[in-house]
Amino acid sequence: MVLLRKSLPAIAGVLMCYCNNQPVVKHTGTSEAHTAATQLIILGTLQDGGSPHAGCTKTCCQKLFTRPDSSRRVVSIGLVDRVNKKTILIEATPDIAGQLKRLKDFAQSTGESPDAIFVSHAHIGHYSGLMFLGREAMNAKRVPVYVKPRMKRFLEDNGPWCQLVNLNNIEPVALKQGNDSVSVGTFLIKVFEVPHRDEFSETAGFLIKGLSKKVLFIPDIDKWEKWSVRILDEIKKADYVFIDGTFYSGKEINNRNIKEIPHPLVSESIKLMDSLPAKEKSKIFFIHLNHTNPLLNNGNELKELREKGYNVAAFGQIFDL
């Protein structure tokens, strides 16, 4: 029950680039009609820096500087509750303008602002879009922004974010340290903490419950073994799983100290999860892909990933929840 467009993703530094070709994505469902009571739409699949990536001189970005691809957007998902006529945005990215419009159109909503925004952490791809809610742009009115306690203090104590608070463009809502749950319309969203580079804030993951299905969303994490929770157990609790797929392997970051950016490599995740039965693997969608990630190509890595039963998230996919 997935509407697929083109599978795109990602970004990260001045690294080796593999993204000369776009992968071919198969339709894995039939949910094109905007009729289900609770739905999720993929609004972005890329790592924070976007595509084309600033400073990139590789062939993967050169054409995109002159011929941008509107479906290449930083990682974000939207939730639509058609019963209560509510929309939720998870992650406020630099691409928020187009993502909000896509969410509004998909929800067939009359409002330009979502009913709630959830932000995972204070890295640029996940919160910097909040600035477009300010008076220089939307001049939004009291949009609830659900964040962990350190993230709330970060927004309130630092410009330009504090101006959004002072002018009532946003209302930061502090979630509890550790685990907390929030109901927005029909949706129940559990927000939990995961290990990551927490320079300015905690880092959150999300378990989203709709009318009949659950979604696990962890766009950023360090290594799975650093988490006190077993990811294999969490996969079994969900119907769809969107997890950090920033880098496919260490080959992409041979000019960086991987300890500074310790995401779980896709190759590592596959090795860890290969003991799962096919039904469990089919739930897994890699997201938050770097522009160097070979999964952006219709190449051997993508082919092998699919043959093993895994998926790559694609801009525009729709999931009935």
Backbone bond lengths (Angstrom), bond angles and torsions (degrees), N, CA, C in turn:
res aa  C-N    CA-C-N  psi(-1)  N-CA   C-N-CA  omega(-1)  CA-C   N-CA-C  phi
1 M - - - 1.429 - - 1.493 110.28 -
2 V 1.286 111.43 62.61 1.438 118.17 -173.37 1.509 108.83 -136.53
3 L 1.295 117.43 128.27 1.450 121.48 172.87 1.507 107.93 -95.44
4 L 1.318 116.71 120.01 1.451 120.87 -175.39 1.510 110.64 -111.89
5 R 1.315 114.72 138.24 1.455 120.17 171.79 1.510 106.17 -103.22
6 K 1.330 115.51 -114.05 1.451 120.35 175.79 1.513 108.58 -110.36
7 S 1.304 116.51 141.73 1.462 119.07 178.41 1.500 107.94 -85.24
8 L 1.310 115.16 121.64 1.441 119.06 -178.66 1.470 106.72 -131.32
9 P 1.162 127.27 -178.03 1.413 135.12 163.74 1.531 114.10 -179.33
10 A 1.028 139.78 179.80 1.372 162.16 64.10 1.476 129.67 139.23
11 I 1.263 121.97 -156.07 1.458 124.42 -170.97 1.508 116.10 171.90
12 A 1.328 118.08 178.33 1.470 123.99 162.72 1.485 113.56 159.97
13 G 1.169 140.22 -94.21 1.449 129.62 -176.45 1.468 110.12 -124.30
14 V 1.332 115.19 -154.82 1.451 118.84 176.77 1.521 105.46 -89.47
15 L 1.329 115.91 80.70 1.442 122.43 -169.89 1.521 109.17 -121.53
16 M 1.358 115.94 178.78 1.448 120.09 174.44 1.514 108.95 -62.95
17 C 1.327 118.71 137.07 1.459 122.56 -178.16 1.519 109.77 -116.63
18 Y 1.328 114.33 136.34 1.451 120.13 -177.92 1.522 111.92 -118.08
19 C 1.337 118.13 3.12 1.459 119.27 -165.94 1.526 114.01 -94.05
20 N 1.312 117.85 58.85 1.456 120.66 177.80 1.519 111.81 -80.84
21 N 1.336 117.25 -27.57 1.457 121.45 -177.17 1.511 109.90 -125.28
22 Q 1.326 114.93 147.80 1.451 119.18 176.70 1.520 108.71 -88.52
23 P 1.337 117.99 140.78 1.452 119.99 179.63 1.514 111.69 -72.83
24 V 1.307 115.27 153.36 1.447 121.08 174.22 1.520 107.70 -87.87
25 V 1.319 116.55 127.16 1.458 120.77 -177.77 1.512 109.15 -111.99
26 K 1.308 115.86 130.39 1.454 120.88 179.11 1.523 110.11 -86.32
27 H 1.335 115.56 150.18 1.453 119.46 172.34 1.516 108.30 -72.96
28 T 1.329 116.16 131.03 1.456 119.98 -179.77 1.522 111.44 -115.24
29 G 1.298 117.01 14.48 1.452 119.17 179.59 1.517 110.88 -170.10
30 T 1.325 115.45 -173.24 1.459 120.13 -172.51 1.518 113.01 -128.74
31 S 1.310 118.40 10.74 1.460 121.36 -171.40 1.522 112.27 -83.57
32 E 1.323 117.05 69.68 1.457 119.89 178.97 1.525 111.07 -89.09
33 A 1.326 117.66 -29.36 1.458 120.52 -177.66 1.526 110.68 -72.90
34 H 1.320 115.14 141.96 1.468 120.44 178.98 1.527 108.66 -87.19
35 T 1.314 116.21 65.59 1.462 119.66 -172.87 1.514 114.04 -121.62
36 A 1.319 118.88 -27.52 1.466 120.47 -178.26 1.525 110.03 -61.14
37 A 1.323 116.04 146.99 1.467 120.41 -174.88 1.518 112.20 -66.19
38 T 1.326 117.54 -40.79 1.464 121.36 178.51 1.524 108.25 -128.76
39 Q 1.324 115.84 128.94 1.462 121.27 -176.73 1.522 110.96 -139.80
40 L 1.323 114.57 158.10 1.463 123.39 174.95 1.513 107.84 -121.50
41 I 1.331 117.18 138.41 1.453 122.10 175.33 1.525 108.91 -125.93
42 I 1.329 115.94 135.43 1.460 121.30 177.53 1.524 108.48 -80.26
43 L 1.330 116.46 117.29 1.465 122.32 -177.09 1.525 112.63 -102.00
44 G 1.317 117.21 -9.10 1.463 120.76 178.66 1.509 110.13 -175.37
45 T 1.328 116.22 150.11 1.469 120.87 -174.70 1.525 112.96 -131.35
46 L 1.323 117.74 0.82 1.457 121.41 -170.73 1.525 113.06 -94.93
47 Q 1.316 114.58 158.35 1.461 121.44 171.98 1.531 108.86 -68.77
48 D 1.323 117.09 165.52 1.459 123.88 -165.64 1.524 115.35 -49.41
49 G 1.321 118.19 -38.08 1.459 121.61 -171.28 1.508 115.68 -75.26
50 G 1.317 118.42 -10.68 1.453 121.69 177.57 1.516 113.53 77.15
51 S 1.311 115.30 -177.27 1.457 122.37 -178.57 1.523 108.43 -147.79
52 P 1.349 118.64 114.87 1.459 126.14 11.69 1.524 111.71 -72.41
53 H 1.321 113.66 155.42 1.450 122.24 -174.22 1.518 110.34 -96.40
54 A 1.325 116.68 132.58 1.465 120.43 -178.97 1.521 110.66 -56.03
55 G 1.322 115.22 130.75 1.453 121.22 177.82 1.512 115.08 83.67
56 C 1.323 117.44 -4.44 1.465 119.83 -178.31 1.533 109.94 -77.47
57 T 1.319 115.87 129.78 1.468 121.51 178.42 1.525 111.44 -112.88
58 K 1.310 117.44 7.14 1.457 121.89 -178.88 1.524 110.71 -78.65
59 T 1.320 115.26 164.43 1.465 120.54 -176.41 1.527 112.17 -64.04
60 C 1.343 117.47 -27.16 1.460 119.22 -177.60 1.523 112.43 -64.41
61 C 1.324 117.26 -26.16 1.459 120.68 -178.00 1.530 113.06 -104.28
62 Q 1.316 117.38 -22.51 1.471 119.99 -173.59 1.519 112.29 -56.83
63 K 1.313 117.62 -47.15 1.462 120.07 -178.41 1.523 111.78 -69.17
64 L 1.331 115.94 -31.69 1.459 119.80 -177.61 1.523 112.69 -71.65
65 F 1.332 117.65 -23.41 1.456 119.75 175.87 1.529 111.09 -66.82
66 T 1.305 117.06 -33.34 1.466 120.81 -179.46 1.525 112.44 -98.89
67 R 1.336 116.71 -23.87 1.463 120.80 178.99 1.531 108.81 -132.19
68 P 1.322 117.68 78.47 1.468 121.23 -177.04 1.525 111.68 -61.02
69 D 1.315 114.97 148.51 1.462 122.98 176.61 1.528 107.44 -107.11
70 S 1.313 116.66 113.15 1.469 120.57 -173.49 1.523 113.03 -67.43
71 S 1.313 117.77 -13.92 1.456 119.65 179.25 1.523 112.59 -91.36
72 R 1.314 117.96 -1.77 1.467 121.75 175.58 1.527 108.53 -89.13
73 R 1.324 115.63 98.51 1.456 120.76 -176.17 1.522 110.54 -134.41
74 V 1.308 114.53 154.41 1.460 121.34 -176.27 1.535 109.63 -70.87
75 V 1.328 115.43 152.12 1.463 122.45 -168.02 1.530 113.25 -56.59
76 S 1.323 114.66 126.98 1.461 121.84 178.46 1.521 108.28 -166.07
77 I 1.325 115.78 149.76 1.458 120.06 172.21 1.518 109.32 -129.56
78 G 1.319 115.73 152.39 1.450 121.73 176.79 1.519 110.37 -118.81
79 L 1.317 116.56 145.40 1.459 122.91 177.82 1.520 109.02 -119.22
80 V 1.325 115.91 137.59 1.457 121.18 -179.28 1.525 109.45 -125.75
81 D 1.314 115.15 124.78 1.468 122.63 175.28 1.520 106.57 -110.69
82 R 1.332 116.46 101.51 1.470 120.41 -175.59 1.528 112.17 -78.50
83 V 1.320 117.11 -19.54 1.468 120.10 178.33 1.520 109.91 -69.57
84 N 1.339 116.07 -48.73 1.463 121.53 -177.62 1.528 113.10 -98.70
85 K 1.330 116.45 3.04 1.468 122.96 178.37 1.529 111.29 55.12
86 K 1.329 114.71 54.06 1.461 121.28 179.49 1.518 110.44 -125.14
87 T 1.339 114.52 148.12 1.456 121.30 174.48 1.526 109.44 -126.12
88 I 1.328 115.19 146.04 1.462 122.49 -179.28 1.514 108.44 -130.80
89 L 1.319 115.93 133.68 1.459 121.57 175.29 1.521 108.36 -109.15
90 I 1.320 117.10 129.10 1.461 120.79 175.23 1.518 108.17 -112.32
91 E 1.314 115.32 113.24 1.464 129.53 -175.12 1.534 110.62 88.52
92 A 1.320 115.04 127.39 1.463 123.11 179.04 1.525 107.77 -106.02
93 T 1.313 116.78 95.63 1.455 122.64 -169.61 1.525 112.22 -96.27
94 P 1.327 117.51 170.46 1.461 119.84 173.97 1.531 112.71 -62.34
95 D 1.331 117.41 -16.14 1.462 122.66 178.91 1.524 112.13 -96.93
96 I 1.313 117.68 22.10 1.465 121.49 -170.72 1.527 113.47 -62.02
97 A 1.311 118.94 -31.44 1.472 120.01 -177.12 1.524 110.72 -58.84
98 G 1.329 116.47 -53.44 1.458 119.91 179.45 1.514 112.51 -68.72
99 Q 1.319 116.78 -32.85 1.466 120.13 -179.04 1.520 111.22 -69.13
100 L 1.329 117.59 -40.51 1.461 120.07 176.67 1.521 111.54 -64.30
101 K 1.316 115.84 -39.72 1.467 118.95 179.14 1.521 110.54 -66.36
102 R 1.333 116.54 -40.31 1.465 119.89 178.09 1.528 110.56 -64.04
103 L 1.330 116.93 -41.20 1.456 120.89 178.90 1.524 110.94 -65.08
104 K 1.315 116.75 -42.97 1.463 120.71 178.64 1.522 111.39 -60.80
105 D 1.323 116.27 -47.20 1.464 120.32 -178.68 1.522 111.41 -64.74
106 F 1.325 116.20 -40.88 1.450 120.15 179.78 1.525 111.25 -64.94
107 A 1.328 116.05 -38.96 1.463 120.56 179.96 1.516 112.26 -79.70
108 Q 1.333 116.60 -10.93 1.463 122.15 -174.06 1.528 109.81 55.30
109 S 1.329 113.24 44.13 1.460 121.60 -176.72 1.522 110.74 -91.46
110 T 1.311 115.94 158.05 1.469 120.84 176.35 1.520 111.53 -96.79
111 G 1.347 117.37 -11.83 1.455 120.68 -176.89 1.516 112.34 -97.76
112 E 1.333 115.99 144.05 1.460 120.81 179.42 1.530 111.73 -83.08
113 S 1.333 117.03 -26.09 1.460 120.95 -179.02 1.517 110.45 -97.58
114 P 1.320 118.36 145.38 1.465 120.29 174.11 1.521 110.63 -72.72
115 D 1.308 116.22 163.81 1.465 120.44 178.38 1.516 111.39 -78.28
116 A 1.322 117.41 -18.59 1.460 121.30 177.52 1.521 108.90 -161.95
117 I 1.323 115.20 149.77 1.456 122.33 172.88 1.519 107.80 -126.01
118 F 1.327 116.04 135.66 1.462 121.73 173.37 1.523 107.65 -113.72
119 V 1.329 116.78 132.75 1.463 122.18 -179.41 1.520 108.30 -119.55
120 S 1.335 116.52 130.20 1.463 119.69 -175.79 1.525 112.72 -79.17
121 H 1.357 117.72 -40.60 1.461 118.56 -176.52 1.522 111.35 -170.91
122 A 1.330 115.10 176.22 1.468 121.45 -172.43 1.526 112.27 -96.34
123 H 1.324 116.87 54.50 1.459 122.65 165.21 1.519 107.59 -111.21
124 I 1.314 116.32 147.81 1.471 121.07 -160.61 1.523 115.27 -54.83
125 G 1.316 118.09 -35.34 1.448 119.64 -177.17 1.512 114.18 -73.29
126 H 1.317 117.71 -9.04 1.458 120.69 -171.35 1.526 114.35 -110.46
127 Y 1.346 117.52 -19.91 1.465 118.45 -178.43 1.529 114.07 -131.78
128 S 1.333 118.46 -16.65 1.465 119.52 -171.82 1.527 113.20 -65.04
129 G 1.323 117.66 -20.61 1.458 120.08 176.75 1.513 114.20 -65.69
130 L 1.337 116.89 -16.17 1.465 119.27 178.21 1.521 111.75 -58.28
131 M 1.341 117.14 -26.94 1.461 119.17 -177.10 1.523 111.67 -62.09
132 F 1.333 117.51 -25.11 1.458 119.90 -179.52 1.526 112.62 -77.70
133 L 1.315 117.22 -4.14 1.462 120.65 172.69 1.524 111.27 -85.32
134 G 1.328 117.27 -6.72 1.448 122.38 -176.68 1.511 114.25 -79.09
135 R 1.341 115.96 179.81 1.463 120.79 -172.35 1.519 112.99 -69.89
136 E 1.346 117.35 -19.98 1.466 118.83 176.20 1.522 112.03 -72.35
137 A 1.355 115.76 -14.61 1.461 119.65 -178.24 1.530 109.94 -129.93
138 M 1.355 119.00 -103.00 1.464 121.22 -174.12 1.514 113.85 -71.94
139 N 1.329 117.42 -30.05 1.459 121.67 -171.06 1.535 110.12 51.81
140 A 1.309 114.49 52.55 1.463 121.49 -177.63 1.532 110.90 -65.09
141 K 1.318 115.53 162.95 1.461 121.44 -176.16 1.525 110.45 -118.02
142 R 1.328 116.18 107.41 1.457 123.63 169.49 1.539 113.73 51.69
143 V 1.305 117.15 48.57 1.464 120.40 176.43 1.530 108.58 -74.17
144 P 1.322 118.98 121.46 1.469 119.96 177.86 1.535 110.54 -66.32
145 V 1.323 115.70 129.28 1.460 121.45 178.19 1.527 107.39 -121.06
146 Y 1.313 116.19 108.35 1.460 121.77 -176.26 1.526 110.01 -86.86
147 V 1.335 115.19 123.04 1.459 121.93 -175.56 1.519 109.68 -145.26
148 K 1.325 116.52 163.18 1.450 121.99 174.53 1.540 109.57 -75.40
149 P 1.348 118.62 164.21 1.469 121.49 -172.04 1.522 115.12 -56.21
150 R 1.335 118.58 -45.54 1.473 119.50 179.62 1.520 110.96 -64.85
151 M 1.312 116.47 -37.39 1.458 120.42 179.05 1.526 110.54 -65.77
152 K 1.321 117.18 -37.44 1.471 120.80 177.40 1.523 109.85 -62.77
153 R 1.329 117.10 -45.75 1.465 119.98 178.89 1.530 110.88 -63.94
154 F 1.319 116.64 -37.09 1.462 120.54 178.68 1.529 110.77 -60.61
155 L 1.314 117.50 -43.79 1.458 121.32 179.69 1.531 111.42 -68.25
156 E 1.313 116.91 -39.03 1.463 120.83 -175.56 1.522 113.29 -77.90
157 D 1.322 117.56 -25.44 1.465 121.13 -172.54 1.524 114.39 -103.60
158 N 1.318 118.56 -5.33 1.461 121.39 -175.37 1.521 111.46 -128.83
159 G 1.345 115.07 136.16 1.446 119.52 173.23 1.509 109.80 -81.06
160 P 1.336 116.42 153.65 1.467 128.33 1.89 1.522 114.18 -85.25
161 W 1.328 116.56 1.74 1.463 119.70 -173.38 1.524 112.25 -65.98
162 C 1.340 116.73 -35.32 1.461 119.48 -179.63 1.529 111.41 -63.23
163 Q 1.329 117.29 -27.64 1.466 119.34 177.02 1.524 110.62 -66.60
164 L 1.309 117.36 -35.70 1.466 120.26 176.14 1.523 110.39 -60.96
165 V 1.317 115.41 -37.12 1.466 120.54 179.18 1.523 110.19 -72.67
166 N 1.324 116.48 -46.77 1.465 120.87 -176.72 1.518 112.58 -64.93
167 L 1.325 116.62 -32.25 1.464 121.03 179.65 1.523 112.67 -92.00
168 N 1.321 115.82 6.61 1.467 121.24 177.70 1.528 113.56 61.50
169 N 1.319 115.64 29.25 1.468 118.31 171.72 1.524 110.34 -73.57
170 I 1.331 115.62 -37.55 1.458 121.22 177.18 1.523 109.58 -131.30
171 E 1.309 115.40 156.86 1.462 121.92 174.34 1.521 108.25 -124.87
172 P 1.330 118.46 96.47 1.458 119.65 178.07 1.529 111.05 -62.36
173 V 1.307 115.03 132.61 1.464 121.33 179.31 1.518 107.32 -117.64
174 A 1.325 116.55 118.47 1.463 120.99 -176.30 1.528 110.74 -79.01
175 L 1.318 114.96 124.87 1.451 121.15 170.99 1.520 108.84 -86.88
176 K 1.292 117.36 160.44 1.452 120.74 179.48 1.529 110.85 -67.46
177 Q 1.331 115.24 151.57 1.455 119.89 171.24 1.526 107.99 -63.35
178 G 1.329 116.59 142.05 1.455 119.79 -177.70 1.513 110.65 85.65
179 N 1.337 117.07 -119.58 1.462 121.62 -178.96 1.519 110.78 -106.81
180 D 1.324 115.91 144.48 1.457 121.41 175.62 1.518 107.91 -154.09
181 S 1.330 116.78 159.21 1.460 121.38 -179.71 1.523 109.88 -131.33
182 V 1.331 115.37 144.05 1.458 122.22 -179.04 1.528 108.72 -132.89
183 S 1.323 116.06 134.20 1.463 120.90 173.92 1.522 108.81 -100.61
184 V 1.322 116.08 127.71 1.461 122.11 173.65 1.519 105.98 -129.17
185 G 1.322 116.16 105.79 1.453 119.08 -173.94 1.517 109.63 60.34
186 T 1.315 115.86 -130.47 1.461 121.64 -179.76 1.516 112.49 -75.17
187 F 1.319 117.13 -24.68 1.457 121.17 -173.63 1.528 112.21 -76.18
188 L 1.325 115.22 139.50 1.454 122.43 168.65 1.524 106.27 -115.41
189 I 1.332 117.04 119.45 1.452 122.08 -175.51 1.525 109.01 -116.20
190 K 1.324 115.26 113.91 1.460 121.35 175.04 1.523 107.94 -90.32
191 V 1.318 116.48 127.13 1.461 122.35 -178.89 1.524 107.97 -113.50
192 F 1.319 115.71 123.43 1.461 120.59 -176.94 1.526 108.80 -129.66
193 E 1.317 116.33 164.36 1.458 120.57 -177.81 1.521 111.58 -99.01
194 V 1.339 115.08 142.94 1.458 121.74 176.60 1.526 108.42 -127.81
195 P 1.329 118.09 155.15 1.470 120.25 179.01 1.521 111.49 -73.17
196 H 1.332 115.65 131.19 1.465 121.11 178.01 1.520 107.54 -159.71
197 R 1.306 117.10 -178.88 1.468 120.96 179.63 1.529 108.53 -76.38
198 D 1.311 116.50 90.39 1.468 121.27 -170.37 1.527 111.80 -93.42
199 E 1.318 116.32 62.69 1.464 119.66 -178.09 1.529 112.11 -63.31
200 F 1.333 117.32 -42.05 1.463 121.06 -174.49 1.518 113.72 -119.00
201 S 1.314 117.59 -14.66 1.458 119.75 -176.82 1.519 109.88 -158.25
202 E 1.332 115.61 171.14 1.446 120.43 168.64 1.541 108.90 -69.40
203 T 1.328 115.85 171.87 1.468 120.36 173.01 1.518 108.39 -123.01
204 A 1.320 115.80 129.99 1.460 121.53 -175.13 1.519 111.54 -110.01
205 G 1.317 114.30 150.77 1.455 123.09 165.08 1.515 107.45 -117.97
206 F 1.333 116.79 171.58 1.459 120.20 -172.20 1.531 111.16 -137.37
207 L 1.325 115.52 137.75 1.458 122.33 168.01 1.517 106.56 -115.93
208 I 1.303 116.22 114.52 1.465 122.87 -171.37 1.520 109.40 -108.79
209 K 1.315 116.94 125.58 1.454 121.56 179.60 1.518 110.06 -113.41
210 G 1.335 116.00 119.62 1.451 121.45 173.62 1.513 110.01 -94.35
211 L 1.332 116.39 -153.40 1.458 119.55 -179.11 1.521 112.28 -66.39
212 S 1.342 117.05 -36.60 1.458 118.93 -173.89 1.512 114.69 -136.93
213 K 1.335 118.64 -9.76 1.459 120.39 -175.65 1.528 111.02 -135.39
214 K 1.352 113.70 158.86 1.454 120.95 -179.87 1.521 110.50 -119.37
215 V 1.337 114.89 146.06 1.458 121.99 -179.75 1.525 108.80 -125.13
216 L 1.323 116.87 130.07 1.457 122.71 171.82 1.522 107.95 -100.79
217 F 1.335 116.58 125.35 1.466 121.79 -176.35 1.520 108.71 -128.29
218 I 1.337 116.28 108.82 1.466 122.28 177.94 1.533 107.34 -130.58
219 P 1.332 117.56 85.55 1.470 119.65 -176.62 1.521 113.78 -73.67
220 D 1.348 117.48 -25.36 1.467 121.58 -177.01 1.514 109.83 -137.95
221 I 1.319 115.99 130.36 1.455 121.91 174.32 1.526 106.54 -158.84
222 D 1.314 117.44 159.40 1.465 119.65 174.98 1.530 108.20 -77.00
223 K 1.304 118.55 -115.08 1.455 120.98 176.70 1.523 109.41 -101.58
224 W 1.333 116.26 146.94 1.459 119.51 -177.89 1.523 111.79 -57.58
225 E 1.329 116.73 -35.43 1.460 119.22 -176.83 1.526 112.84 -70.44
226 K 1.341 117.68 -14.53 1.461 120.17 176.52 1.525 112.69 -79.30
227 W 1.311 116.54 -16.91 1.461 121.77 -178.15 1.523 108.87 -82.48
228 S 1.305 116.58 137.77 1.468 120.70 -179.58 1.524 112.18 -73.49
229 V 1.318 116.42 -8.94 1.465 122.58 -178.82 1.530 108.73 -106.92
230 R 1.312 118.25 143.57 1.468 122.15 177.56 1.515 109.50 -82.76
231 I 1.328 116.70 118.37 1.462 120.84 -178.06 1.524 110.95 -61.46
232 L 1.331 118.46 -31.68 1.461 120.58 179.79 1.526 110.94 -63.53
233 D 1.315 116.16 -35.66 1.465 119.65 177.62 1.520 111.12 -69.86
234 E 1.329 116.30 -39.14 1.462 120.29 -178.93 1.524 111.77 -68.13
235 I 1.321 117.19 -35.33 1.465 121.03 177.76 1.525 110.24 -59.86
236 K 1.310 116.36 -40.48 1.462 120.94 -177.66 1.524 112.51 -66.95
237 K 1.333 117.28 -22.02 1.464 121.30 -178.40 1.533 112.33 -83.75
238 A 1.319 117.41 -14.15 1.468 121.43 -172.83 1.526 111.33 -111.60
239 D 1.341 114.79 162.48 1.464 120.57 174.71 1.520 111.99 -95.84
240 Y 1.324 116.30 -27.84 1.463 122.57 175.86 1.518 108.16 -137.49
241 V 1.318 116.55 141.03 1.460 121.81 -174.90 1.526 109.08 -132.12
242 F 1.331 116.58 117.12 1.470 122.23 177.10 1.525 107.70 -111.54
243 I 1.338 116.05 114.32 1.471 119.24 -172.81 1.525 111.64 -129.03
244 D 1.313 113.61 160.18 1.459 124.30 -178.05 1.531 111.15 -54.36
245 G 1.332 115.13 116.02 1.463 120.88 176.21 1.514 111.27 -125.21
246 T 1.331 116.75 32.42 1.463 122.29 -171.47 1.522 112.54 -47.58
247 F 1.320 116.96 -56.74 1.461 121.79 -178.38 1.520 110.12 -116.90
248 Y 1.315 116.12 140.96 1.451 119.72 176.50 1.527 110.75 -77.81
249 S 1.317 116.13 -45.60 1.464 120.46 179.46 1.517 109.84 -151.60
250 G 1.328 115.46 173.13 1.458 120.32 -179.91 1.509 113.86 -67.92
251 K 1.316 118.94 -13.08 1.460 121.53 179.59 1.525 111.82 -61.20
252 E 1.309 116.02 -29.24 1.466 120.38 -177.57 1.521 112.66 -71.44
253 I 1.302 117.05 -24.14 1.462 120.50 -171.52 1.518 110.95 -122.64
254 N 1.344 115.12 41.26 1.462 118.93 -177.96 1.529 112.85 -75.48
255 N 1.328 117.98 -3.64 1.465 120.28 175.14 1.524 112.02 -111.59
256 R 1.358 116.22 13.61 1.460 121.56 178.40 1.513 109.30 -129.15
257 N 1.306 116.82 155.32 1.450 122.22 173.59 1.527 108.09 -80.90
258 I 1.312 116.07 109.28 1.462 120.36 -174.32 1.528 112.05 -61.56
259 K 1.347 117.10 -22.20 1.456 119.64 178.30 1.527 111.68 -67.23
260 E 1.337 116.99 -20.28 1.459 120.75 178.31 1.523 111.35 -80.88
261 I 1.307 116.88 -20.33 1.470 121.91 -177.93 1.528 108.94 -137.62
262 P 1.326 117.42 64.89 1.468 121.24 -168.93 1.532 115.12 -82.97
263 H 1.312 116.99 57.90 1.463 119.44 173.61 1.529 109.93 -70.37
264 P 1.347 117.57 154.03 1.467 118.37 173.08 1.530 108.82 -70.15
265 L 1.306 117.65 122.04 1.458 120.37 176.84 1.521 109.15 -63.90
266 V 1.326 116.55 145.04 1.463 119.61 177.41 1.526 110.02 -57.45
267 S 1.326 116.34 -40.05 1.468 120.26 178.80 1.526 111.03 -60.76
268 E 1.346 117.29 -35.72 1.462 121.04 177.36 1.526 111.09 -70.57
269 S 1.333 115.90 -41.71 1.462 119.75 -179.87 1.522 111.04 -63.33
270 I 1.328 116.16 -41.30 1.463 120.15 178.73 1.525 110.63 -61.31
271 K 1.316 115.48 -43.77 1.468 119.64 179.50 1.520 110.68 -62.11
272 L 1.323 116.87 -41.57 1.457 121.61 179.98 1.521 111.78 -66.99
273 M 1.334 116.75 -36.91 1.461 121.47 -171.09 1.519 113.99 -97.66
274 D 1.311 117.93 -2.06 1.459 120.39 -175.60 1.517 113.46 -67.24
275 S 1.339 118.30 -14.32 1.455 120.09 176.63 1.527 112.05 -78.71
276 L 1.328 116.63 -10.95 1.458 120.44 -179.70 1.524 110.68 -70.44
277 P 1.330 117.57 147.58 1.464 119.73 174.43 1.526 110.75 -67.82
278 A 1.312 116.40 162.13 1.464 122.26 -175.30 1.524 112.14 -55.58
279 K 1.316 117.87 -37.34 1.465 121.23 -179.56 1.516 111.23 -61.45
280 E 1.333 116.85 -39.74 1.458 120.59 179.89 1.522 111.25 -71.98
281 K 1.323 117.37 -40.82 1.463 120.93 179.09 1.532 111.45 -61.34
282 S 1.328 115.86 -36.12 1.460 119.64 -176.69 1.522 112.73 -66.38
283 K 1.339 117.25 -15.33 1.468 121.53 177.43 1.525 111.72 -75.98
284 I 1.328 117.52 -21.28 1.461 122.54 -164.51 1.525 111.16 -88.50
285 F 1.336 114.98 126.48 1.464 123.04 176.40 1.524 107.64 -124.50
286 F 1.323 117.33 121.41 1.462 120.68 175.47 1.525 109.04 -80.08
287 I 1.332 114.92 137.12 1.461 122.00 -175.11 1.527 108.33 -142.24
288 H 1.350 117.01 173.93 1.473 121.75 -179.84 1.531 109.09 64.51
289 L 1.333 116.94 48.86 1.461 122.20 -175.22 1.516 111.96 -85.25
290 N 1.305 115.32 137.07 1.459 122.35 177.15 1.522 110.48 -76.19
291 H 1.324 116.22 153.86 1.464 118.56 -178.07 1.521 113.26 -66.76
292 T 1.317 117.39 -10.62 1.459 121.76 176.50 1.520 112.47 -90.70
293 N 1.310 117.76 -6.59 1.460 121.71 -170.96 1.532 110.86 -71.44
294 P 1.337 118.80 123.97 1.462 120.35 -179.13 1.519 113.69 -66.56
295 L 1.333 118.40 -11.53 1.461 119.79 174.89 1.516 111.80 -66.45
296 L 1.322 116.91 -11.84 1.462 120.66 175.10 1.518 111.32 -74.59
297 N 1.301 117.05 -15.28 1.462 121.73 179.52 1.516 109.98 -97.55
298 N 1.301 115.52 156.92 1.452 120.75 171.45 1.526 107.75 -87.54
299 G 1.343 115.20 58.88 1.454 121.35 -173.49 1.512 113.08 -114.03
300 N 1.321 115.53 -164.38 1.465 121.15 -174.64 1.518 112.55 -62.56
301 E 1.349 117.10 -40.36 1.463 119.42 -178.23 1.530 111.30 -62.10
302 L 1.328 116.46 -44.39 1.458 120.07 179.66 1.527 110.45 -66.50
303 K 1.308 116.37 -42.58 1.464 120.78 178.54 1.523 111.17 -60.09
304 E 1.325 116.66 -46.33 1.461 120.99 -179.56 1.525 111.38 -65.50
305 L 1.342 116.22 -38.60 1.460 120.43 178.59 1.522 110.38 -59.68
306 R 1.312 116.28 -46.50 1.463 120.57 -179.19 1.522 111.63 -68.75
307 E 1.319 116.44 -37.27 1.460 119.17 178.29 1.519 111.50 -63.21
308 K 1.336 116.31 -30.19 1.460 120.83 177.53 1.526 112.05 -79.10
309 G 1.327 117.11 -8.44 1.458 120.65 174.91 1.506 116.23 102.72
310 Y 1.356 117.81 5.03 1.460 121.82 -179.93 1.530 110.28 -94.92
311 N 1.334 115.38 171.59 1.459 122.13 -178.42 1.523 110.97 -131.13
312 V 1.327 115.18 162.05 1.460 122.34 171.18 1.525 106.99 -117.14
313 A 1.312 117.49 128.58 1.462 121.04 -179.72 1.518 110.36 -63.04
314 A 1.328 116.06 147.49 1.456 121.48 -177.37 1.522 110.55 -131.35
315 F 1.304 115.51 140.58 1.459 121.74 177.76 1.532 109.48 -56.90
316 G 1.335 116.05 130.05 1.453 121.20 177.78 1.513 115.38 93.18
317 Q 1.321 119.12 -5.94 1.460 120.82 177.56 1.529 110.62 -61.41
318 I 1.313 115.51 142.89 1.458 121.94 179.76 1.522 109.07 -123.53
319 F 1.333 115.88 133.86 1.453 121.99 179.88 1.525 108.55 -125.71
320 D 1.318 117.11 126.62 1.455 121.22 173.51 1.523 108.54 -77.11
321 L 1.306 116.14 130.86 1.456 121.43 179.91 1.534 111.67 -117.30
